[in-house]
Amino acid sequence: MNVIDLLRAAGPMLWVLLALSVYVVYLSAARAQALSRLGADARTLIERARAVTAESGPAAALAEVDRAAHPSPAAQVLRAGLARADRGPEAAQSAMQSALLAEDARLYAGLGALGTAAQVGPLLGLLGTVIGMVRSFLVFSQTTNPTPAQLGTGISEALINTAAGLVVAIIAYVCRNALRLKADRLALQAEQVREDLPGWLTRPAPVTRPAMPAAPLPEVALNFGGAR
């Protein structure tokens, strides 16, 4: 049996499963590309911003982050916090929380659809299985002594759809978990920036010792009267 015969024997439900598999592959590839673009390591930028904040203040650190134009979620959260740092740590914390929510939506976009595909795939395969078994039982009602070829049509449809549904579910499940692990790693780095930045802003300034007053010069008495 070639591929054409296999498609014909599987019935119409297989076409639905093929369309779902194409969607799963496309969505997985698109999300992998997006996460790869966002996944540049931001640790060097974070440490540089920390040093600049300690030396020159949050405004200089914000200029450094803007100049780097880093695409990672951690850099976006860091930029949001430094932009509100002049209003105090509480304002910076609120701005970073809003930025973190926006970055989470960007990181986990599409993962819910992959989870739905992983659940729907076996159900569609089961529906194709039921349709194939119904077709096989109809052969008994229409024919007194059905041949193996007549029964095999419905059974083939049932088994092919079952296998196709499981394949789609496995692909969707594996891709979703792999993408979620990468998104969790990026979100954790952004979360750490949100926790650390208020500490940078409230760090006390270095204490400088006051200059010691100069010791007074000894008074010298001058006698211009001459010796007696």
Disulfide bonds with the S-S distance in Angstrom:
none
